Amino acid sequence: MSEGTLYSGAIVDAHHHVWRQADMPWLSGPMVPRIFGPYEPIRRDYLIQEYRDDAISAGIGASVYVQPNWPMDRVVDEVRWIAGLHEQTGWPMAMVGCADLFSTDAAEVMRTQQAISPLVVGTRLQLHWHERPEFRFADGPDRMKDPVFRDNIAALRDLGWLFELQVFSGQMHDAADLVAQNPDVPFVLVHAGMLTDHTDPAVVAAWRAGLRELAACPNVVVKLTGQGTFVHRVDPGLLRFVAGEILDRFGSARAMFGTNLPVEKLWTSSAALTDAWKRALSDRTGDEQADVFARTARRVYGLADPGA
């Protein structure tokens, strides 16, 4: 494939959700401010059959499920449910679960999850905190410094798991310290570091500074996902800008595509989203595109290569 050509190869979706509305209070309870804005259209079941149809319509052949915030006392049930979906349908091909990493029993919970299914390859606990209340998830900006949390992150090495890191630029210095202290644990930076406003030079400068620190850590890879979060649309210029910044700093072998479905269905379709990312990466070489759309995710999540 020459430069300037739209990618036409295999695609792995490195970040999506499926859910039953009744399992998650944030979907079945009162509407609350969320990072991605009003979400009434996704306050419903989004089951594996619908996701599979969405994926196939976009040319996606494999996927990684990422936890969408079940209650902490049900995260083992979550893994059991997803494992059952895989047994029934073959989808998803890997999963990232969740545990309360601020609890001393988190390692036991994760070992239980691992025993239930080999599909589990990592865990995510959203740490992002922002001055704007509707952008917050964590209850403070520096939760990564908690000693119990750090002990639980260190325990991922023995599990052979990765950690999905979701932070804003102001937290990236602490994140880089956490990553450097755990060189044998892979870290995945979610949504490319969540750039809140690509038109504000100060916001972009802070994001770039944080990315530089994380890029210096070889055990960090980045997801090209969630770029509709703050603009509530597919913005081709934003996708191209973020893709360029990430690939120039991390390289294509440390970058991977994901849909963030069904959240991005608030403003687009799976096929349109995937096509937009293809166009955003069309000036990259064929090898770079193959990395982003399939090879990096296969390596990071331990997925089989059907062409091998």
FIDRENTI-154478 format. One line per field, with one value per residue (C-alpha): residue number from 0; residue in one letter; z, y, x. Coordinates in Angstrom, 3 decimals, always signed. Each point is the difference from the previous one (the first is absolute). Example, Ala and Ser with C-alpha at 12.3 -4.5 7.8 and 13.67 -1.06 7.14 Angstrom:
<recs>
n <- (0,1)
res <- (A,S)
up <- (+7.800,-0.660)
north <- (-4.500,+3.440)
east <- (+12.300,+1.370)
</recs>
This chain:
<recs>
n <- (0,1,2,3,4,5,6,7,8,9,10,11,12,13,14,15,16,17,18,19,20,21,22,23,24,25,26,27,28,29,30,31,32,33,34,35,36,37,38,39,40,41,42,43,44,45,46,47,48,49,50,51,52,53,54,55,56,57,58,59,60,61,62,63,64,65,66,67,68,69,70,71,72,73,74,75,76,77,78,79,80,81,82,83,84,85,86,87,88,89,90,91,92,93,94,95,96,97,98,99,100,101,102,103,104,105,106,107,108,109,110,111,112,113,114,115,116,117,118,119,120,121,122,123,124,125,126,127,128,129,130,131,132,133,134,135,136,137,138,139,140,141,142,143,144,145,146,147,148,149,150,151,152,153,154,155,156,157,158,159,160,161,162,163,164,165,166,167,168,169,170,171,172,173,174,175,176,177,178,179,180,181,182,183,184,185,186,187,188,189,190,191,192,193,194,195,196,197,198,199,200,201,202,203,204,205,206,207,208,209,210,211,212,213,214,215,216,217,218,219,220,221,222,223,224,225,226,227,228,229,230,231,232,233,234,235,236,237,238,239,240,241,242,243,244,245,246,247,248,249,250,251,252,253,254,255,256,257,258,259,260,261,262,263,264,265,266,267,268,269,270,271,272,273,274,275,276,277,278,279,280,281,282,283,284,285,286,287,288,289,290,291,292,293,294,295,296,297,298,299,300,301,302,303,304,305,306,307)
res <- (M,S,E,G,T,L,Y,S,G,A,I,V,D,A,H,H,H,V,W,R,Q,A,D,M,P,W,L,S,G,P,M,V,P,R,I,F,G,P,Y,E,P,I,R,R,D,Y,L,I,Q,E,Y,R,D,D,A,I,S,A,G,I,G,A,S,V,Y,V,Q,P,N,W,P,M,D,R,V,V,D,E,V,R,W,I,A,G,L,H,E,Q,T,G,W,P,M,A,M,V,G,C,A,D,L,F,S,T,D,A,A,E,V,M,R,T,Q,Q,A,I,S,P,L,V,V,G,T,R,L,Q,L,H,W,H,E,R,P,E,F,R,F,A,D,G,P,D,R,M,K,D,P,V,F,R,D,N,I,A,A,L,R,D,L,G,W,L,F,E,L,Q,V,F,S,G,Q,M,H,D,A,A,D,L,V,A,Q,N,P,D,V,P,F,V,L,V,H,A,G,M,L,T,D,H,T,D,P,A,V,V,A,A,W,R,A,G,L,R,E,L,A,A,C,P,N,V,V,V,K,L,T,G,Q,G,T,F,V,H,R,V,D,P,G,L,L,R,F,V,A,G,E,I,L,D,R,F,G,S,A,R,A,M,F,G,T,N,L,P,V,E,K,L,W,T,S,S,A,A,L,T,D,A,W,K,R,A,L,S,D,R,T,G,D,E,Q,A,D,V,F,A,R,T,A,R,R,V,Y,G,L,A,D,P,G,A)
up <- (+0.000,-0.920,+1.982,-0.577,-0.301,+2.158,+2.164,-1.138,+2.235,+3.170,+2.850,+3.741,+2.194,+3.083,+2.063,+0.154,+2.498,+0.121,+2.822,+1.520,+1.315,+3.193,+1.017,+0.334,+2.199,-2.108,-2.955,+1.866,+2.673,-0.287,-2.768,+1.281,-1.778,-1.941,-1.786,-3.389,+0.537,-0.090,-0.448,-0.128,-3.272,+1.618,+3.183,-1.284,-0.532,-2.431,-0.466,-1.747,-3.024,-0.671,+0.568,-2.352,-2.708,+0.545,-0.136,-3.137,-1.761,+0.583,-1.091,+3.562,+0.504,+3.645,+3.112,+3.560,+2.577,+2.575,+3.267,+0.076,+3.797,+1.499,+3.778,+1.747,+1.838,-3.355,-2.003,+0.257,-1.372,-2.866,-1.015,+0.231,-2.240,-2.653,+0.008,-0.649,-2.937,-1.494,+0.396,-1.769,-2.808,-0.163,+0.889,+1.604,-0.385,+3.117,+2.932,+2.403,+3.330,+3.094,+3.699,+2.862,-0.058,+3.142,+1.935,+1.595,-1.427,-3.637,-0.811,+1.218,-2.139,-3.050,+0.580,+0.151,-3.279,-1.591,+1.130,-1.585,-3.469,-1.860,-2.064,+2.800,-0.825,+2.166,+2.149,-0.155,+2.762,-1.318,+1.726,-1.988,+1.970,-1.386,+1.285,-1.826,+2.126,-2.974,-1.253,+3.277,+0.902,+2.842,+3.257,-0.183,-2.447,+1.762,+0.728,-1.749,+3.043,+2.319,+1.402,-0.213,-3.607,-0.824,+1.664,-2.102,-3.185,+0.864,+0.424,-3.682,-0.874,+1.570,-1.662,-3.370,-0.426,-1.336,+1.468,-2.028,+1.034,-0.361,+1.047,-1.122,-0.877,+3.474,+1.436,-2.518,+2.055,+2.848,-2.554,-1.482,+3.485,+0.563,-3.346,+0.611,+3.381,-1.685,-3.081,-0.302,-0.136,-3.358,+0.146,-2.589,-0.194,-0.675,-2.525,-0.923,+3.281,-0.294,-1.662,+1.083,-2.512,-3.018,-0.895,+3.268,-0.222,+3.777,+0.219,-2.925,+1.490,+3.328,-1.804,-2.100,+3.084,+1.714,-3.079,-0.185,+3.520,-0.683,-3.382,+1.765,+1.776,-2.377,+1.803,-1.076,-3.072,-1.063,-1.157,-2.862,+1.405,+1.443,-2.011,-0.181,+3.776,+0.280,-3.436,-0.311,-3.658,-2.339,-0.751,-2.801,+0.842,+3.648,-0.894,-2.340,+2.543,+2.872,-2.155,-1.206,+3.492,+1.391,-2.835,-0.111,+3.719,+0.622,-3.423,-1.647,+1.940,+3.140,-1.370,-0.685,-1.229,+1.875,-0.466,+3.568,-0.954,+0.956,+1.383,-3.428,-1.340,+1.686,-3.057,-2.695,-1.276,+0.310,-3.741,-0.289,+3.014,-1.293,-3.444,+1.568,+1.832,-3.232,-1.694,+2.947,-0.366,-3.805,-0.226,+2.043,-1.477,-0.409,+2.852,+2.315,-0.858,+0.493,+3.426,+1.090,-1.361,+0.992,+0.849,+3.144,+1.556,-0.821,+1.723,+3.023,+0.678,-1.081,-2.884,-2.631,-3.486,-2.405,-2.807,+1.832)
north <- (+0.000,+3.397,+3.187,+1.848,-3.227,-0.818,-3.044,-3.125,-2.726,-1.753,+2.123,-0.650,+2.162,+0.546,+1.748,-0.612,-0.791,-2.111,+0.176,-0.732,+3.219,-1.633,-0.993,+3.540,+2.684,+2.829,-1.240,-0.892,+2.724,+3.757,+1.825,+1.579,+2.144,-2.208,+0.677,-0.690,+2.179,-0.965,-3.728,-0.800,-2.013,-2.539,-0.454,-3.387,-3.503,-0.186,-3.715,-2.035,-0.684,+3.722,+0.658,-2.836,+1.461,+3.424,-1.486,-2.053,+3.028,+1.780,-2.900,-0.843,-3.637,-0.129,+2.033,+0.798,+0.640,+2.693,+0.281,+2.692,+0.425,-2.786,+0.367,-1.028,-2.825,-1.557,+0.170,-3.774,-0.453,+2.293,-2.229,-3.079,+1.642,+1.085,-3.433,-1.490,+2.340,-1.114,-3.652,+0.656,+2.295,+0.088,+3.733,+1.767,-1.592,+1.593,+2.053,+2.649,-0.297,+2.153,-0.274,+2.469,+0.674,+2.110,-3.103,-2.496,-2.907,+1.133,-2.556,-2.812,+1.317,+0.143,-3.531,-1.163,+1.774,-1.589,-3.458,+0.532,+0.814,+0.228,+2.770,+2.462,+1.693,+3.107,+2.378,+3.594,+2.416,+3.460,+2.560,+3.113,+3.162,+3.468,+3.462,-0.251,-2.204,-1.644,-1.261,-1.691,-3.655,-0.357,+1.870,+1.750,+0.755,-1.973,-3.370,-1.727,+0.822,-2.152,-2.795,-2.698,+0.925,-0.187,-3.406,-1.279,+1.367,-1.809,-3.216,+0.121,-1.188,-3.415,-0.255,+0.820,+2.762,+3.532,+3.148,+2.328,+3.510,+2.712,+3.440,+3.609,+1.881,+1.538,-3.494,-1.327,+0.895,-2.199,-2.631,-0.057,-0.547,-2.886,-1.543,+0.375,-1.710,-2.999,-0.722,-3.575,+1.043,+1.160,+3.208,+1.066,+3.717,+0.234,+2.460,+1.356,+1.878,+1.708,+3.306,+2.229,+2.849,-0.280,+3.655,+1.394,+0.346,-0.243,-3.188,-1.540,+0.981,-1.664,-3.137,-0.158,+0.422,-2.886,-2.184,+0.615,-1.335,-3.083,-0.658,-0.243,-3.117,-2.978,-1.892,+2.506,-0.441,+2.350,-0.470,+2.147,-0.002,+2.275,+3.125,+0.917,+0.253,+3.772,+1.157,-2.379,-0.712,-1.587,+2.791,-1.037,+2.741,-1.039,-3.662,+0.823,+2.341,-2.494,-2.916,+2.011,+1.079,-3.519,-1.779,+2.569,-0.479,-3.653,-1.600,-2.208,-3.109,+1.782,+1.262,-1.719,+0.770,-0.524,+1.057,+0.745,-1.359,+0.509,+3.414,+1.311,-1.122,+3.136,+1.926,-2.465,-3.570,-2.629,-0.061,+3.799,+0.207,-2.675,+1.592,+3.354,-1.545,-1.650,+3.382,+1.581,-2.562,-0.132,+1.960,-2.660,-3.003,-3.328,-1.502,+2.849,-0.366,-3.767,+0.555,+2.450,-1.924,-3.518,-1.010,+2.069,-1.115,-3.631,+0.190,+2.006,-2.081,-3.366,-0.517,-2.636,+1.153,-1.808,+0.500,-1.639)
east <- (+0.000,+1.352,-0.352,-3.276,-2.013,-2.994,+0.564,-1.825,+1.409,-1.110,-1.366,-0.013,-2.221,+2.168,-2.687,-3.727,-2.724,-3.131,-2.489,-3.332,-1.475,-1.245,+3.546,+1.301,-1.535,+1.440,-2.054,-3.172,-0.038,-0.443,+1.843,+3.198,+2.619,+2.386,+3.264,-1.598,-3.060,-3.700,-0.403,-3.697,+0.305,+2.363,-2.021,-1.085,+1.326,+2.898,+0.507,+2.643,-2.189,-0.421,+3.682,+0.954,-2.244,+1.581,+3.479,-0.572,-1.518,+3.333,+2.205,+1.047,+0.945,+1.067,-0.686,+1.049,-2.705,+0.788,-1.898,-2.739,-0.252,-2.046,-0.392,+3.215,-1.741,-0.976,+3.218,+0.424,-3.535,+0.979,+2.898,-2.204,-2.624,+2.493,+1.630,-3.432,-0.574,+3.296,-0.963,-3.295,+1.163,+3.813,-0.093,+1.810,+3.426,+1.519,-1.234,+1.217,-1.760,-0.145,+0.796,+0.129,+3.720,-0.303,-1.039,+2.381,-2.010,+0.365,+2.702,-2.260,-2.853,+2.240,+1.267,-3.623,-0.723,+3.057,-1.141,-3.412,+1.285,+3.301,-1.577,+0.774,+3.303,-0.122,-1.949,-1.195,-0.863,-0.746,+2.212,-0.801,-0.650,-0.593,-0.807,-3.324,-2.290,-1.721,+3.380,+0.935,-0.107,+2.521,-0.556,+3.357,+2.820,+2.737,-1.553,+2.919,+2.138,-2.118,+2.232,-2.684,-0.678,+3.700,+0.314,-2.886,+1.534,+3.233,-2.012,-0.956,+3.506,-0.589,-3.405,+1.545,-2.588,+0.039,-1.522,-2.195,+0.987,-2.645,+1.267,+0.074,+3.176,+0.317,+0.324,+2.514,+3.075,-1.253,-0.996,+3.497,+1.418,-2.422,+0.926,+3.728,-0.323,-1.671,+2.124,-1.298,-3.657,-1.384,-2.043,-2.563,-0.772,-3.730,-1.480,+3.444,+0.235,-3.389,+0.817,-2.878,+0.439,+2.289,-0.643,+1.448,+3.814,+0.461,-2.064,+1.896,+3.379,-0.833,-1.190,+3.163,+2.176,-1.744,+0.250,+3.745,+0.437,-2.083,+1.613,+3.364,-1.330,+0.225,-2.778,-2.687,-2.194,-2.798,-3.562,-1.242,-3.503,-2.648,+0.745,-3.663,-0.149,+0.380,-1.203,-2.984,+0.611,+2.519,+2.478,+2.396,+2.473,+0.114,+0.514,+2.862,+1.595,-0.177,+1.155,+2.993,+0.995,-0.247,+1.772,+2.787,+0.660,-0.768,+0.325,-2.594,+1.063,-1.224,-3.321,-3.306,-3.491,-3.262,-3.610,-1.116,-3.422,-2.743,+1.007,+1.006,-3.380,-1.306,+1.249,+1.063,-0.067,+2.693,+0.642,+0.221,+2.314,+2.339,+0.088,+0.880,+2.955,+1.146,-0.009,+1.801,+2.790,+0.072,+3.262,+1.796,+1.788,-1.727,+1.998,-0.962,-3.669,+0.133,+1.537,-2.672,-2.965,+1.018,+3.562,+0.540,-3.283,+0.680,+3.364,-1.160,-3.119,+1.379,-2.388,+0.556,+0.945,-2.362,+2.489,+2.900)
</recs>
